[in-house]
């Protein structure tokens, strides 16, 4: 018996990337009959040009399970590690077509219809609001459903009524994101991801300037491997959370782990680790964000928030709740664990 965690192949160039990006831009094309798309792609969602945070989170889940002594593997169409420098876990790969009937398979929400193809037991991990679809026999006793936040749980209960859905812990890598005090960071540097809410970011900058703020200056980054992101996150004092919709909401949590102050949107509660003026500064509008930036020009407030945030998020380090979660889960599935 093995634990298999399904991940898409990362395609960074060539015609396959063009085709998968076309499907992403044209939902109607992606809704073509599955048999037709299978002939072209195996599954329209199992090839991607982005190393999504949810996928990296699932890689870490596989790594923790493997560290407990079980045969845990990452499974994808090619059977190869296509992530390279974007990979975050030392876990072997295998082909999706090589699975066995007694394998326990973790199926991500963006291809939840594949759960019905799993002969044995499957875990469908519901991480992102836009991927909640009732396209598999979710009430079947073979299937376990997981989610990752109170906000997601509320949405899942509406889409999958009658099913018990536990909230499982995200995994925040404290080795990649070690805590660095505010006093050891670059004064006034704030990080933002323009891929998520660029209008919010620009409006926040404009409102901050109108308020006469001069302390904070912005650095925008996107599309870099996690190791490079972790390196860059050693410098800033703050992170602007600009996304309207979040899944795992890992960037804010990684910011908390390493000592940055999170300022910005709660993403309708997906950023559940944010508690205003205690672990973060919640600001749903650019005006509120600018005012929060003025407030945290106070070094004492920044120091207090950064320490509180780190203390809160420590529960999600691999040695904490995630390891205990997997120890219990694997025993329930009948796996034998190392002592």
PyMOL commands that set and color helices and strands:
alter all, ss='L'
color gray80, all
select helices_A, chain A and resi 15-25+27-30+34-41+53-67+84-86+96-98+109-117+129-131+150-159+182-184+198-210+226-232+250-258+267-269+286-295+299-316+318-332
alter helices_A, ss='H'
color red, helices_A
select strands_A, chain A and resi 3-6+9-10+47-48+72-76+93-95+104-108+122-126+143-147+165-167+189-192+217-220+238-241+261-264+281-282
alter strands_A, ss='S'
color yellow, strands_A
deselect
rebuild
show_as cartoon
